[in-house]
Amino acid sequence: FRSSITTYYEKSSELGFRIVQMLALAIGLEDEHYFDDDFTDPMAAMRPLHYAAEKSNPEQGVFACGAHSDYGMVTLLLPDENPG
C-alpha cells in the first residue's frame, strides 16, 4: 500500500508541476519554466477523501462536505464512477 501511495503522490506532484508550467503559457508568458524557481520545494499534501453524495441535514446529525474552496495553486481530483 505504501509503495503504491508514494508512487501516486510523486506522479501527482509531477503532474501538478507540469500544470503550473502550462498555466504560465496560458497566461501569455513565453517561458513555461517561469514559475519553476517558485516550486522547488512545494507544500504539497495528498488527502485521499471520499465525498459522499449525501447532502447535509444537521437536524438529523448528517454533516456532509458542502461547497468549499481549496487552498494552494492546483488541486487535482481523481473522479470515478461513484457519486459524491
Protein Blocks (a to p, Z undefined) as FASTA:
>chain_A
ZZmmmmmmmmmmmmmmmmmmmmmmmnopablklmmmmmmmccdddddddddfbdcdfkno
pacddddddedjbdcddddfbeZZ
